[in-house]
């Protein structure tokens, strides 16, 4: 059940002057009792891209980058949402959520979640929510799922909901209200993240296994600073193309209900019966699922070289077969693979912008950060943001010290 309280890490020196979130809440909304803070992390997917909505396998980690929601009930009849990032307040009638239409902006995520909770039998009480996030938008690090899950916990306000049900509810909000036909990976890892571990998720059975990250290596995300503006339409296109592949393959293999069901050997048998574009899309998904399984085995064996090779293979498949990369992402991967200590690199997220994730030896991290930033700025005239991808615990109620440490 979702009632997790994280530990209380000490503040780092760079956060000592950060404002107290509870105090900020009271300055914004007025005196309030029982202010509680909830945290939900973003994620970086190490391998297994565009496989989740094909009911396949993915291997993400939850990040220390997170969305925090401070919340308390109010005496009025409204839900008031304030985004620090946008400096914007929005108000909604708590008793009329079922008739609320999509606004086409950031409020769709918490309001979509509130509607799903109400439909599941949870009364949505009037209240105030202060939203603070360190997950960069449009980066492929799943700021949307972090906002959905943290908002859901705030609306629940301590009421119990099984963790899997929480993840599925937030996915429904994004699919049915926001309108993005996403798989369950982002919400799942935001809920089920494990400190110091990646998590392999079976998107059909909704079971998961820990993936060992060998000692001596790190993952680093590099933000191209290109927001994936094309990702929403292209995402829908890829969902449709994968469905078309299943329909075509089903004529030869009737038992195939999703691309997850197709083995590499079966794909080779049917590949020429598909149109070239549909065949490329199916090839990526079928072999990407296989790469996730190999990645987990390589992690268990401590074979970091194999893990790196699989990541690069994944990127080339996304670049050429699934066609969701971009010149900026390809440059970051190509340049990373030329650097000392780098084992593998790939785009992560929906594509057309956002981040790459790179596996490298610990002693090479600082040099990598400097060299990749310099090379990217020289090529594109933009300084990328770089994030250490230290695996984090999943969502739950948190304390002020954790808010400060997470910034």
C-alpha positions in Angstrom: 0.0 0.0 0.0 1.2 3.5 -0.7 2.2 4.9 2.7 5.9 5.1 2.3 8.0 7.7 4.2 11.5 8.1 3.0 14.5 8.7 5.3 15.8 12.1 6.3 19.1 12.7 4.5 21.1 15.7 5.5 21.1 18.8 3.4 24.0 19.4 1.1 25.8 22.8 1.3 24.2 24.0 -1.9 20.7 23.5 -0.5 21.1 25.2 2.9 19.4 28.4 1.7 16.6 26.7 -0.1 13.2 27.7 1.2 11.1 25.4 3.3 8.3 24.0 1.2 5.8 24.0 4.0 6.5 27.7 4.7 6.2 28.5 1.0 2.8 26.7 1.0 1.5 28.8 3.9 2.8 32.0 2.3 0.9 31.2 -0.9 -2.3 29.7 0.5 -2.5 31.2 4.0 -2.3 29.4 7.4 -2.9 25.7 7.1 -2.7 22.7 9.4 -1.6 19.2 8.3 0.5 20.2 5.3 2.0 17.0 3.9 4.6 16.6 1.2 4.7 13.8 -1.4 7.5 12.9 -3.8 7.5 11.0 -7.1 10.7 10.5 -9.1 11.3 10.9 -12.8 13.1 8.1 -14.6 15.7 7.3 -17.2 15.1 4.1 -19.2 18.4 2.2 -19.7 17.1 0.0 -22.4 13.8 -1.2 -23.8 12.4 1.8 -25.7 8.9 1.8 -27.3 8.4 -1.8 -26.0 6.0 -1.0 -23.2 2.9 -0.3 -25.3 3.8 -3.5 -27.1 3.5 -5.4 -23.7 7.2 -6.1 -23.8 10.1 -5.5 -21.5 11.7 -2.3 -20.2 14.6 -1.5 -17.9 14.4 1.9 -16.2 15.7 3.4 -13.0 13.9 5.9 -10.9 15.9 9.1 -10.5 16.7 11.5 -7.6 15.1 14.2 -9.9 11.5 14.3 -8.7 8.3 16.2 -8.4 7.2 17.3 -4.9 3.6 18.2 -4.0 2.8 20.0 -0.7 -0.9 19.6 0.0 -3.5 20.4 2.7 -7.3 20.4 2.7 -9.1 23.7 2.4 -12.5 25.1 3.6 -13.6 26.2 0.1 -15.1 24.1 -2.6 -12.1 24.3 -4.9 -8.9 22.4 -5.8 -6.2 25.0 -6.2 -3.0 24.0 -8.0 0.1 26.2 -8.0 3.1 25.4 -10.2 6.3 27.0 -9.0 8.0 26.3 -12.3 5.4 28.3 -14.2 4.4 30.7 -11.4 0.8 29.9 -12.3 -2.3 29.2 -10.1 -5.3 27.3 -11.4 -8.5 26.5 -9.6 -11.1 23.8 -10.2 -14.4 22.9 -8.7 -13.8 19.8 -6.6 -17.4 18.7 -7.0 -17.5 19.0 -10.8 -14.4 17.1 -11.9 -16.4 14.5 -13.9 -17.4 17.3 -16.3 -14.0 18.9 -16.5 -12.7 19.1 -20.0 -9.1 18.7 -21.0 -7.3 22.1 -20.9 -4.3 21.0 -23.0 -1.8 22.2 -20.5 0.1 21.0 -17.3 -3.1 20.9 -15.2 -4.4 17.9 -17.3 -2.1 15.6 -15.4 -3.3 16.2 -11.8 -6.9 16.8 -12.9 -6.9 13.6 -14.9 -5.6 11.7 -11.9 -8.2 13.3 -9.6 -11.0 12.2 -12.0 -9.6 8.6 -12.0 -9.5 8.6 -8.2 -13.0 9.8 -8.0 -14.1 7.1 -10.5 -12.4 4.5 -8.3 -14.4 5.6 -5.3 -12.1 8.1 -3.6 -13.8 11.3 -2.6 -11.7 14.3 -3.9 -11.7 16.8 -1.2 -11.2 20.6 -1.7 -7.6 21.4 -1.1 -4.5 23.3 -2.1 -1.5 21.8 -3.9 1.9 23.4 -4.3 3.9 21.7 -7.0 7.7 21.9 -7.2 9.8 19.8 -9.6 13.4 19.1 -10.6 12.5 16.9 -13.5 13.1 18.9 -16.7 10.1 18.9 -19.0 10.5 17.6 -22.6 13.7 15.8 -21.7 12.5 12.2 -21.9 12.9 11.8 -18.1 9.1 11.5 -17.5 8.1 14.7 -15.8 4.5 13.8 -16.6 4.5 10.6 -14.7 6.2 12.2 -11.7 3.5 14.9 -11.6 0.7 12.3 -12.0 2.0 10.0 -9.2 2.9 12.8 -6.7 -0.5 14.4 -7.4 -2.3 11.1 -6.8 -0.6 10.7 -3.5 -1.6 14.2 -2.5 -5.2 13.6 -3.4 -5.2 10.3 -1.5 -3.8 12.1 1.5 -2.9 8.9 3.3 -5.7 6.8 2.1 -4.5 3.4 1.0 -4.2 2.3 -2.6 -2.1 -0.7 -3.7 1.0 0.4 -5.5 0.2 -1.4 -8.8 -3.2 0.1 -8.8 -1.7 3.5 -8.3 0.6 3.1 -11.3 -2.3 1.8 -13.5 -4.6 4.6 -12.4 -2.0 7.2 -13.3 -1.5 5.5 -16.7 -5.2 5.7 -17.3 -5.3 9.4 -16.6 -2.6 10.0 -19.2 -4.2 7.7 -21.8 -7.8 8.6 -21.3 -7.7 12.3 -20.2 -4.4 13.7 -21.4 -4.7 11.7 -24.6 -1.3 10.1 -24.8 -1.5 6.4 -25.7 1.4 5.5 -23.3 2.5 2.2 -21.9 2.8 1.7 -18.1 6.6 2.0 -17.7 6.8 5.6 -16.6 4.2 5.4 -13.9 5.3 2.0 -12.8 8.9 2.9 -12.2 7.9 6.1 -10.4 6.0 4.0 -8.0 8.3 0.9 -7.8 11.7 2.5 -8.1 14.5 0.9 -6.1 17.6 2.6 -4.7 20.8 1.4 -6.3 18.9 -0.9 -8.7 17.4 -0.8 -12.2 14.1 -2.5 -12.6 13.1 -4.8 -15.4 9.4 -4.6 -16.0 7.3 -7.1 -17.8 4.6 -4.8 -19.2 2.2 -7.7 -19.8 2.3 -9.5 -16.5 3.2 -6.3 -14.6 5.8 -8.1 -12.6 9.3 -6.9 -12.2 12.8 -8.0 -11.3 15.8 -6.1 -9.9 18.6 -5.5 -12.3 22.0 -5.5 -10.8 24.2 -2.5 -11.7 27.8 -3.7 -11.4 30.2 -1.7 -9.2 32.6 0.7 -10.8 30.2 2.2 -13.5 27.8 5.0 -13.6 24.9 6.2 -15.9 24.8 9.8 -17.0 22.0 11.5 -18.8 22.7 14.4 -21.2 19.9 16.7 -22.1 20.0 17.8 -25.7 17.8 20.8 -24.7 15.6 20.0 -27.7 12.1 19.4 -26.5 10.5 16.5 -28.3 7.8 18.5 -30.0 7.2 15.8 -32.6 7.0 12.9 -30.1 3.3 13.0 -29.4 2.2 12.6 -33.0 5.0 10.2 -33.8 4.2 8.2 -30.7 0.6 7.7 -31.9 1.9 6.8 -35.4 4.3 4.2 -33.9 1.5 2.7 -31.9 -0.6 2.3 -35.0 2.3 0.9 -37.0 2.9 -1.7 -34.4 -0.7 -2.7 -34.4 -0.5 -3.0 -38.2 2.5 -5.3 -37.8 0.6 -7.5 -35.4 -2.3 -7.7 -37.9 0.0 -8.7 -40.7 2.0 -11.2 -38.7 -1.2 -12.7 -37.3 -2.0 -14.1 -40.8 1.1 -16.4 -40.5 1.2 -16.7 -36.7 -2.4 -16.4 -35.3 -1.1 -16.7 -31.7 0.7 -13.4 -31.9 -1.5 -10.8 -30.1 1.3 -8.2 -29.6 4.9 -7.9 -30.9 5.9 -9.2 -27.5 4.8 -12.6 -28.6 7.0 -12.8 -31.7 10.5 -14.4 -31.4 13.4 -13.1 -33.5 13.3 -16.4 -35.5 9.6 -16.0 -36.3 10.2 -12.4 -37.3 12.8 -13.4 -39.8 10.3 -15.9 -41.3 7.6 -13.2 -41.8 9.7 -10.1 -42.4 9.3 -10.0 -46.1 5.6 -10.3 -45.9 5.4 -6.9 -44.3 5.8 -3.5 -45.9 9.3 -2.1 -45.4 8.3 0.5 -42.9 6.1 -1.9 -40.8 8.9 -4.5 -40.9 11.4 -1.9 -39.5 9.1 -1.0 -36.7 8.5 -4.6 -35.8 12.2 -5.5 -36.0 13.0 -2.8 -33.5 10.4 -4.0 -30.9 11.2 -7.7 -31.3 14.9 -7.4 -30.9 14.7 -4.6 -28.3 12.8 -7.0 -26.1 15.6 -9.5 -26.6 18.2 -6.9 -25.7 16.5 -6.1 -22.4 16.7 -9.8 -21.4 20.4 -9.9 -22.4 21.0 -6.6 -20.5 19.7 -8.1 -17.3 21.8 -11.2 -17.7 24.9 -9.1 -18.4 24.3 -7.0 -15.3 24.0 -10.2 -13.2 27.3 -11.4 -14.6 29.0 -8.1 -14.1 29.7 -7.8 -17.9 29.6 -4.1 -18.3 31.1 -4.3 -21.8 28.1 -6.4 -23.0 25.7 -3.9 -21.3 27.3 -1.1 -23.2 27.2 -2.9 -26.5 23.5 -3.6 -26.0 22.8 0.1 -25.3 24.5 1.2 -28.5 22.6 -1.5 -30.5 19.4 -0.2 -29.0 20.2 3.4 -30.2 21.0 2.3 -33.7 17.7 0.4 -33.9 15.9 3.5 -32.7 17.8 5.6 -35.1 17.3 3.5 -38.3 14.4 1.1 -37.7 12.1 3.0 -35.4 13.2 6.4 -36.7 12.6 8.4 -33.5 16.1 9.8 -32.9 17.3 13.3 -34.0 20.6 14.8 -35.2 21.3 16.1 -31.7 20.8 12.7 -30.1 22.8 10.9 -32.7 25.6 13.4 -32.2 25.6 12.9 -28.5 25.7 9.1 -28.9 28.4 9.2 -31.6 30.6 11.6 -29.7 30.2 9.7 -26.4 31.3 6.4 -28.0 34.6 8.0 -29.0 35.4 9.0 -25.4 37.7 7.1 -23.0 35.8 5.0 -20.4 32.5 5.1 -22.2 30.9 1.6 -22.6 27.6 2.4 -24.3 25.2 5.2 -25.0 21.7 5.6 -26.4 18.7 8.0 -26.6 16.2 7.5 -23.9 12.5 8.4 -23.9 10.1 9.0 -26.7 12.7 10.5 -29.0 13.0 13.5 -31.4 14.9 15.3 -28.6 15.3 14.9 -24.9 18.2 13.0 -23.4 20.7 10.4 -24.0 21.9 8.0 -21.3 25.5 6.8 -21.2 27.2 4.0 -19.3 30.8 4.7 -18.4 33.4 3.9 -15.9 33.4 6.0 -12.7 36.8 7.4 -13.2 35.7 8.9 -16.6 32.6 10.7 -15.4 34.1 14.1 -14.8 36.1 14.2 -18.0 33.0 12.9 -19.9 30.8 15.7 -18.5 33.4 18.4 -19.6 34.1 16.9 -23.1 30.5 16.1 -24.1 29.3 19.6 -23.0 32.1 21.3 -24.9 31.6 19.2 -28.1 27.8 19.7 -28.1 28.1 23.5 -27.5 30.6 23.8 -30.3 28.4 21.8 -32.7 25.0 23.2 -31.8 25.7 26.4 -29.9 23.8 25.1 -26.9 25.1 24.0 -23.5 23.5 20.7 -22.5 22.4 19.9 -19.0 23.9 16.8 -17.5 22.5 14.6 -14.8 23.9 11.8 -12.7 21.5 8.9 -12.9 21.7 7.5 -9.4 18.8 5.0 -8.9 16.3 6.2 -6.4 13.4 4.8 -4.3 9.9 5.2 -5.7 7.1 7.5 -4.7 5.9 8.2 -1.2 5.4 10.8 1.5 8.6 12.7 2.3 10.1 15.2 4.7 11.5 18.7 4.2 15.1 17.5 4.4 14.5 15.2 1.4 13.0 18.1 -0.6 16.0 20.2 0.1 18.4 17.3 -0.7 16.7 16.6 -4.0 17.3 20.0 -5.4 
